[in-house]
Amino acid sequence: MRVPQQEDPPTFVLDKEALREIFRSADGQRWAYKKGWTDDESDPCKDAWSGVTCNATTGRVIAL
């Protein structure tokens, strides 16, 4: 897990919406590792969702 050196930007809104759609369409409720994916208030980058890698400068998702 990455330790933020400064305040990280929030995840880009369209990235979060895309991740939510992936979760729904891939039956995410059955995933073994889904930390953060089920919390509507959670941020994929700031809260380190399982399997999500973000750019710390831009707040954009860069890998799954």
GULOLO-512051 format. One record per atom (N, C-alpha, C): residue number from 1; residue in one letter; x, y, z. Coordinates in nm, 3 decimals. Example, Ala and Ser with C-alpha at 12.3 -4.5 7.8 and 13.67 -1.06 7.14 Angstrom:
# residues 2
<node num="1" residuo="a" east="1.319" north="-0.569" up="0.780"/>
<node num="1" residuo="a" east="1.230" north="-0.450" up="0.780"/>
<node num="1" residuo="a" east="1.320" north="-0.330" up="0.780"/>
<node num="2" residuo="s" east="1.285" north="-0.225" up="0.708"/>
<node num="2" residuo="s" east="1.367" north="-0.106" up="0.714"/>
<node num="2" residuo="s" east="1.290" north="0.003" up="0.787"/>
# end
This chain:
# residues 64
<node num="1" residuo="m" east="0.085" north="-0.117" up="0.000"/>
<node num="1" residuo="m" east="0.000" north="0.000" up="0.000"/>
<node num="1" residuo="m" east="0.089" north="0.123" up="0.000"/>
<node num="2" residuo="r" east="0.050" north="0.220" up="-0.079"/>
<node num="2" residuo="r" east="0.126" north="0.345" up="-0.092"/>
<node num="2" residuo="r" east="0.085" north="0.441" up="0.019"/>
<node num="3" residuo="v" east="0.183" north="0.505" up="0.079"/>
<node num="3" residuo="v" east="0.158" north="0.607" up="0.181"/>
<node num="3" residuo="v" east="0.159" north="0.743" up="0.114"/>
<node num="4" residuo="p" east="0.048" north="0.818" up="0.118"/>
<node num="4" residuo="p" east="0.045" north="0.948" up="0.052"/>
<node num="4" residuo="p" east="0.146" north="1.044" up="0.113"/>
<node num="5" residuo="q" east="0.218" north="1.115" up="0.027"/>
<node num="5" residuo="q" east="0.313" north="1.214" up="0.072"/>
<node num="5" residuo="q" east="0.247" north="1.351" up="0.087"/>
<node num="6" residuo="q" east="0.139" north="1.370" up="0.014"/>
<node num="6" residuo="q" east="0.062" north="1.494" up="0.020"/>
<node num="6" residuo="q" east="-0.083" north="1.457" up="-0.003"/>
<node num="7" residuo="e" east="-0.170" north="1.552" up="-0.001"/>
<node num="7" residuo="e" east="-0.311" north="1.524" up="-0.025"/>
<node num="7" residuo="e" east="-0.330" north="1.475" up="-0.168"/>
<node num="8" residuo="d" east="-0.378" north="1.351" up="-0.183"/>
<node num="8" residuo="d" east="-0.402" north="1.295" up="-0.315"/>
<node num="8" residuo="d" east="-0.527" north="1.357" up="-0.375"/>
<node num="9" residuo="p" east="-0.530" north="1.374" up="-0.507"/>
<node num="9" residuo="p" east="-0.651" north="1.425" up="-0.572"/>
<node num="9" residuo="p" east="-0.760" north="1.319" up="-0.569"/>
<node num="10" residuo="p" east="-0.885" north="1.359" up="-0.572"/>
<node num="10" residuo="p" east="-0.992" north="1.260" up="-0.578"/>
<node num="10" residuo="p" east="-0.988" north="1.188" up="-0.713"/>
<node num="11" residuo="t" east="-1.040" north="1.067" up="-0.714"/>
<node num="11" residuo="t" east="-1.045" north="0.990" up="-0.839"/>
<node num="11" residuo="t" east="-1.132" north="1.061" up="-0.940"/>
<node num="12" residuo="f" east="-1.088" north="1.061" up="-1.064"/>
<node num="12" residuo="f" east="-1.163" north="1.119" up="-1.174"/>
<node num="12" residuo="f" east="-1.302" north="1.054" up="-1.177"/>
<node num="13" residuo="v" east="-1.407" north="1.134" up="-1.183"/>
<node num="13" residuo="v" east="-1.545" north="1.087" up="-1.171"/>
<node num="13" residuo="v" east="-1.578" north="0.977" up="-1.272"/>
<node num="14" residuo="l" east="-1.539" north="0.995" up="-1.397"/>
<node num="14" residuo="l" east="-1.571" north="0.893" up="-1.498"/>
<node num="14" residuo="l" east="-1.498" north="0.762" up="-1.472"/>
<node num="15" residuo="d" east="-1.380" north="0.768" up="-1.414"/>
<node num="15" residuo="d" east="-1.308" north="0.646" up="-1.378"/>
<node num="15" residuo="d" east="-1.386" north="0.568" up="-1.272"/>
<node num="16" residuo="k" east="-1.435" north="0.640" up="-1.170"/>
<node num="16" residuo="k" east="-1.511" north="0.574" up="-1.063"/>
<node num="16" residuo="k" east="-1.639" north="0.513" up="-1.119"/>
<node num="17" residuo="e" east="-1.707" north="0.584" up="-1.208"/>
<node num="17" residuo="e" east="-1.829" north="0.530" up="-1.268"/>
<node num="17" residuo="e" east="-1.798" north="0.405" up="-1.349"/>
<node num="18" residuo="a" east="-1.687" north="0.406" up="-1.422"/>
<node num="18" residuo="a" east="-1.648" north="0.289" up="-1.501"/>
<node num="18" residuo="a" east="-1.616" north="0.170" up="-1.410"/>
<node num="19" residuo="l" east="-1.549" north="0.196" up="-1.299"/>
<node num="19" residuo="l" east="-1.519" north="0.089" up="-1.204"/>
<node num="19" residuo="l" east="-1.646" north="0.030" up="-1.146"/>
<node num="20" residuo="r" east="-1.742" north="0.114" up="-1.114"/>
<node num="20" residuo="r" east="-1.871" north="0.065" up="-1.062"/>
<node num="20" residuo="r" east="-1.940" north="-0.025" up="-1.164"/>
<node num="21" residuo="e" east="-1.935" north="0.013" up="-1.291"/>
<node num="21" residuo="e" east="-1.997" north="-0.069" up="-1.396"/>
<node num="21" residuo="e" east="-1.924" north="-0.202" up="-1.412"/>
<node num="22" residuo="i" east="-1.793" north="-0.201" up="-1.403"/>
<node num="22" residuo="i" east="-1.716" north="-0.326" up="-1.408"/>
<node num="22" residuo="i" east="-1.759" north="-0.416" up="-1.293"/>
<node num="23" residuo="f" east="-1.771" north="-0.360" up="-1.173"/>
<node num="23" residuo="f" east="-1.810" north="-0.438" up="-1.056"/>
<node num="23" residuo="f" east="-1.948" north="-0.502" up="-1.077"/>
<node num="24" residuo="r" east="-2.043" north="-0.423" up="-1.126"/>
<node num="24" residuo="r" east="-2.179" north="-0.475" up="-1.148"/>
<node num="24" residuo="r" east="-2.180" north="-0.583" up="-1.257"/>
<node num="25" residuo="s" east="-2.116" north="-0.556" up="-1.368"/>
<node num="25" residuo="s" east="-2.123" north="-0.648" up="-1.481"/>
<node num="25" residuo="s" east="-2.039" north="-0.775" up="-1.460"/>
<node num="26" residuo="a" east="-1.941" north="-0.770" up="-1.371"/>
<node num="26" residuo="a" east="-1.854" north="-0.885" up="-1.345"/>
<node num="26" residuo="a" east="-1.894" north="-0.960" up="-1.217"/>
<node num="27" residuo="d" east="-2.017" north="-0.937" up="-1.169"/>
<node num="27" residuo="d" east="-2.067" north="-1.005" up="-1.049"/>
<node num="27" residuo="d" east="-1.972" north="-0.984" up="-0.930"/>
<node num="28" residuo="g" east="-1.935" north="-0.858" up="-0.912"/>
<node num="28" residuo="g" east="-1.838" north="-0.822" up="-0.808"/>
<node num="28" residuo="g" east="-1.874" north="-0.863" up="-0.667"/>
<node num="29" residuo="q" east="-2.002" north="-0.879" up="-0.638"/>
<node num="29" residuo="q" east="-2.041" north="-0.922" up="-0.503"/>
<node num="29" residuo="q" east="-1.983" north="-1.058" up="-0.469"/>
<node num="30" residuo="r" east="-1.945" north="-1.134" up="-0.570"/>
<node num="30" residuo="r" east="-1.888" north="-1.268" up="-0.547"/>
<node num="30" residuo="r" east="-1.736" north="-1.268" up="-0.545"/>
<node num="31" residuo="w" east="-1.673" north="-1.154" up="-0.567"/>
<node num="31" residuo="w" east="-1.527" north="-1.147" up="-0.566"/>
<node num="31" residuo="w" east="-1.472" north="-1.176" up="-0.426"/>
<node num="32" residuo="a" east="-1.362" north="-1.245" up="-0.419"/>
<node num="32" residuo="a" east="-1.297" north="-1.271" up="-0.291"/>
<node num="32" residuo="a" east="-1.232" north="-1.144" up="-0.235"/>
<node num="33" residuo="y" east="-1.176" north="-1.062" up="-0.322"/>
<node num="33" residuo="y" east="-1.109" north="-0.939" up="-0.280"/>
<node num="33" residuo="y" east="-1.183" north="-0.821" up="-0.341"/>
<node num="34" residuo="k" east="-1.259" north="-0.751" up="-0.258"/>
<node num="34" residuo="k" east="-1.339" north="-0.638" up="-0.307"/>
<node num="34" residuo="k" east="-1.334" north="-0.517" up="-0.214"/>
<node num="35" residuo="k" east="-1.225" north="-0.504" up="-0.138"/>
<node num="35" residuo="k" east="-1.211" north="-0.392" up="-0.045"/>
<node num="35" residuo="k" east="-1.237" north="-0.260" up="-0.117"/>
<node num="36" residuo="g" east="-1.333" north="-0.184" up="-0.067"/>
<node num="36" residuo="g" east="-1.365" north="-0.053" up="-0.120"/>
<node num="36" residuo="g" east="-1.471" north="-0.053" up="-0.229"/>
<node num="37" residuo="w" east="-1.480" north="-0.160" up="-0.305"/>
<node num="37" residuo="w" east="-1.570" north="-0.167" up="-0.419"/>
<node num="37" residuo="w" east="-1.718" north="-0.156" up="-0.380"/>
<node num="38" residuo="t" east="-1.754" north="-0.192" up="-0.259"/>
<node num="38" residuo="t" east="-1.895" north="-0.193" up="-0.218"/>
<node num="38" residuo="t" east="-1.936" north="-0.071" up="-0.137"/>
<node num="39" residuo="d" east="-1.844" north="0.018" up="-0.109"/>
<node num="39" residuo="d" east="-1.873" north="0.138" up="-0.030"/>
<node num="39" residuo="d" east="-1.894" north="0.257" up="-0.124"/>
<node num="40" residuo="d" east="-2.016" north="0.306" up="-0.132"/>
<node num="40" residuo="d" east="-2.050" north="0.416" up="-0.223"/>
<node num="40" residuo="d" east="-1.973" north="0.544" up="-0.193"/>
<node num="41" residuo="e" east="-1.934" north="0.565" up="-0.070"/>
<node num="41" residuo="e" east="-1.864" north="0.688" up="-0.031"/>
<node num="41" residuo="e" east="-1.712" north="0.676" up="-0.047"/>
<node num="42" residuo="s" east="-1.666" north="0.558" up="-0.074"/>
<node num="42" residuo="s" east="-1.523" north="0.531" up="-0.085"/>
<node num="42" residuo="s" east="-1.466" north="0.585" up="-0.217"/>
<node num="43" residuo="d" east="-1.340" north="0.620" up="-0.216"/>
<node num="43" residuo="d" east="-1.270" north="0.668" up="-0.336"/>
<node num="43" residuo="d" east="-1.169" north="0.560" up="-0.379"/>
<node num="44" residuo="p" east="-1.176" north="0.516" up="-0.505"/>
<node num="44" residuo="p" east="-1.089" north="0.407" up="-0.551"/>
<node num="44" residuo="p" east="-0.940" north="0.433" up="-0.529"/>
<node num="45" residuo="c" east="-0.897" north="0.556" up="-0.543"/>
<node num="45" residuo="c" east="-0.754" north="0.587" up="-0.527"/>
<node num="45" residuo="c" east="-0.718" north="0.617" up="-0.382"/>
<node num="46" residuo="k" east="-0.790" north="0.707" up="-0.320"/>
<node num="46" residuo="k" east="-0.758" north="0.746" up="-0.183"/>
<node num="46" residuo="k" east="-0.777" north="0.631" up="-0.085"/>
<node num="47" residuo="d" east="-0.875" north="0.545" up="-0.111"/>
<node num="47" residuo="d" east="-0.906" north="0.436" up="-0.019"/>
<node num="47" residuo="d" east="-0.849" north="0.302" up="-0.065"/>
<node num="48" residuo="a" east="-0.767" north="0.302" up="-0.169"/>
<node num="48" residuo="a" east="-0.695" north="0.184" up="-0.217"/>
<node num="48" residuo="a" east="-0.786" north="0.063" up="-0.239"/>
<node num="49" residuo="w" east="-0.879" north="0.078" up="-0.331"/>
<node num="49" residuo="w" east="-0.966" north="-0.036" up="-0.364"/>
<node num="49" residuo="w" east="-0.880" north="-0.154" up="-0.409"/>
<node num="50" residuo="s" east="-0.924" north="-0.274" up="-0.374"/>
<node num="50" residuo="s" east="-0.851" north="-0.395" up="-0.413"/>
<node num="50" residuo="s" east="-0.836" north="-0.402" up="-0.564"/>
<node num="51" residuo="g" east="-0.713" north="-0.420" up="-0.610"/>
<node num="51" residuo="g" east="-0.684" north="-0.438" up="-0.751"/>
<node num="51" residuo="g" east="-0.680" north="-0.313" up="-0.835"/>
<node num="52" residuo="v" east="-0.697" north="-0.195" up="-0.775"/>
<node num="52" residuo="v" east="-0.698" north="-0.069" up="-0.851"/>
<node num="52" residuo="v" east="-0.568" north="0.006" up="-0.825"/>
<node num="53" residuo="t" east="-0.502" north="0.047" up="-0.933"/>
<node num="53" residuo="t" east="-0.381" north="0.127" up="-0.924"/>
<node num="53" residuo="t" east="-0.410" north="0.264" up="-0.984"/>
<node num="54" residuo="c" east="-0.368" north="0.369" up="-0.915"/>
<node num="54" residuo="c" east="-0.397" north="0.505" up="-0.959"/>
<node num="54" residuo="c" east="-0.270" north="0.587" up="-0.973"/>
<node num="55" residuo="n" east="-0.279" north="0.689" up="-1.055"/>
<node num="55" residuo="n" east="-0.173" north="0.788" up="-1.067"/>
<node num="55" residuo="n" east="-0.191" north="0.886" up="-0.951"/>
<node num="56" residuo="a" east="-0.093" north="0.898" up="-0.866"/>
<node num="56" residuo="a" east="-0.104" north="0.982" up="-0.746"/>
<node num="56" residuo="a" east="-0.114" north="1.130" up="-0.777"/>
<node num="57" residuo="t" east="-0.068" north="1.172" up="-0.893"/>
<node num="57" residuo="t" east="-0.072" north="1.312" up="-0.929"/>
<node num="57" residuo="t" east="-0.207" north="1.353" up="-0.988"/>
<node num="58" residuo="t" east="-0.262" north="1.269" up="-1.075"/>
<node num="58" residuo="t" east="-0.383" north="1.303" up="-1.147"/>
<node num="58" residuo="t" east="-0.512" north="1.247" up="-1.087"/>
<node num="59" residuo="g" east="-0.502" north="1.142" up="-1.006"/>
<node num="59" residuo="g" east="-0.620" north="1.078" up="-0.952"/>
<node num="59" residuo="g" east="-0.689" north="0.989" up="-1.054"/>
<node num="60" residuo="r" east="-0.620" north="0.957" up="-1.163"/>
<node num="60" residuo="r" east="-0.677" north="0.871" up="-1.267"/>
<node num="60" residuo="r" east="-0.638" north="0.725" up="-1.240"/>
<node num="61" residuo="v" east="-0.732" north="0.635" up="-1.268"/>
<node num="61" residuo="v" east="-0.703" north="0.492" up="-1.260"/>
<node num="61" residuo="v" east="-0.613" north="0.457" up="-1.377"/>
<node num="62" residuo="i" east="-0.503" north="0.385" up="-1.349"/>
<node num="62" residuo="i" east="-0.409" north="0.351" up="-1.456"/>
<node num="62" residuo="i" east="-0.396" north="0.201" up="-1.477"/>
<node num="63" residuo="a" east="-0.449" north="0.120" up="-1.383"/>
<node num="63" residuo="a" east="-0.438" north="-0.026" up="-1.400"/>
<node num="63" residuo="a" east="-0.536" north="-0.097" up="-1.309"/>
<node num="64" residuo="l" east="-0.576" north="-0.214" up="-1.353"/>
<node num="64" residuo="l" east="-0.659" north="-0.305" up="-1.270"/>
<node num="64" residuo="l" east="-0.586" north="-0.436" up="-1.259"/>
# end
